[in-house]
Amino acid sequence: MAKTAKGMVDDDKLYEKILYVSKDRLESLTKKLAGGKAKDKDVTAKDVEELMYPEDLDDDKLLVPVDVSKSGDDFPSTHEELVEKFGPKKAVEAIIAAAAQFEAGKSRFKKNQLPVPMTVGEWIVHMGMTSLVEELGEEEDLEGDEEEELDDEEEGAAEEAEAPAKKKRKVREP
């Protein structure tokens, strides 16, 4: 997902390795880690979560695109997976590197395809709409499953109705 000059774009291979993070928090963490003197304990899992999922920020705060394409195909897409794989400090370092990669790789995008910053409000609305579409898709899948189950039950009932009724002879014992 990315915001471009044309609007929001989903499901495009060009954007599958683009993530959005809080601009202010990225700048703050970049300063904290500058100079290489920061220790592992100086960056927490909460820092990574707030960087990647800034839903607590005001709607007008900016999110900036970062490019994780050079980080490998198995680069985690959630803050939990990222912290689990790298630890908090290395996770933030990876996102800082992805921000630099995005800046260096802007030329690979056409002008109207270039991911641009978006506000937290835009992100929340888009994520909410995406979740709603996914939920509706899941509901349709579930409804399809229920219909199939009903079809199976109806078939069974129809087969029973079609089967000739067998009369049992009562045998009387003397």
N, C-alpha and C positions, 0 to 999 in steps of 0.2 A: 504494500500500500504506500502510496506517495501522493503528495499534493503537488500539482504542476500548474503552469499558467493556464492549462485547460480545465483544471479542477482536480478532484480526487480520482485516482486511478488504482483499481484493484486488479488482482490476477494477471499481472503483466510480468513476464520473466525479467524484464529490464529493472524492475523495482523489488524483486523478491529478496534482495540482500540490503535493502534500505530500511533502516530503523529510525524512529524519531525519539529524541531525548530532550529533556529540559535544557534550554540554552543557559539559563542562570546557574543551574546546578552543575552543568558541564564545565562552565567557566570557573566556578568555585572549586570543584574537585581538581581541575587542571592546575589551578594555583596551589592547592594543598599538596599536590604530588610533584610540583616543579622543584627542580634541584636534586631530586632523588633522596631526600632526607626523611621522607615520610615512612613510617613503619607500617607493617601490616595492620596493626590494631587501630591506626588512624583512619581507616576506611572500613565501614561496616556494611553488612548485608542490607541494612535499611537505606544506606546511601545509594546503593545500586538500585534498589526498588524504587526509591523516589526519583532517581535519574531517569529510569525507563518507564515508570508508571506515575506520571506527575498529576494524577487526578485531584490531588489536594491543593493545587495551585489555582490562582484566579484564572478565569476563562481567557483573559487577554494576555497571559504570559506566553512566551514563544517556545515552540519546540523546533529543533533543527534536525535536518536529516544527517545521518551518518551511514557510511558504506562499509559493511562487514564482509564484502565479497573476497577480500584478500585474506580473511581470517579462516578460510576453509569451509567446506560444505557442511561440516558438522557444528558450525558455530551456533551456540544455544540462542533461542529466540525469546526465552523468558528470563527474568532476573534470577529466579530460583535455580534454573539449570546453569546459568552463567556463574553464579556464586559457587554452586556445587562443583563445577568443572575447574574453575580457576581460583576461587577464593575472592573475597571482596576487592582487595587492592588490585590484583591482576585483572579482575573483571572491569574495573573502572579504567585501568590502563589500556585494555583492549578497546573500550569505547572511545577513549581519547584518540587512539591510533585510527579507529574507524572514522572519526571526525576529520582527521588529517587526510585520510585516504579519500574521503568524499571531496574535500577541497581540491586535492591534487587530480582527481578523476572527473571533474565537472565537464571536461571537454568531450567525454564519451557520449554525452547527452546532447540532443538537438535543443535549441533554445526553448521551444515550447514543451519539451519532455523533461527538462531539468527539475528535479525535486526542489521545492522551495519551502521555507519555514511555514509553519501553521500555528495557530493558537491552540491553547489547551481546550478551549471551547469547541473548536472545529474538530479536534481529535476525539473528544468525548462524544460528540454527536455522531461522527463517522463510526467510531467503535461501537456505539450503541445501535446504530442502524445495521452494521455488519452482524452484530450478535442477534438482532431481531430477525434478520434474513436467515441466519443459520438455524435459529430456533424454529422458525416457520418451516424450514426445510426438514428439520428433524421431526416436527409434528406431522408433516405430510408423509414422511417415511413410516412413522408409527401408525398413522391412519391406514396406510397401505398394508402394513403387517396385520392390523386388526381386521381389515377387509378380507385378507387372505385366510385368517383364522376362521372368520365367519363363513367364508366360502367353503372351507373344509367341513365345518360343522353342518352347513346346509346340504352339502353333498352327502354326508353321512345320513342325514335325516331323509333325504330323497331316496337313497339306496334302500333304507329300511322300508320306506313306503312302497317302493317298487317290488321288493322281494315278496313272493307269494307267502301268504300267511300259512303256516303249517299248523294243521289241527292235530292235536295230540289225542290219540285214542285213550280213552280211559279203560284200563283193564281192571275188571272187577275180580277180586279174588274170592273164591268160594268159601 
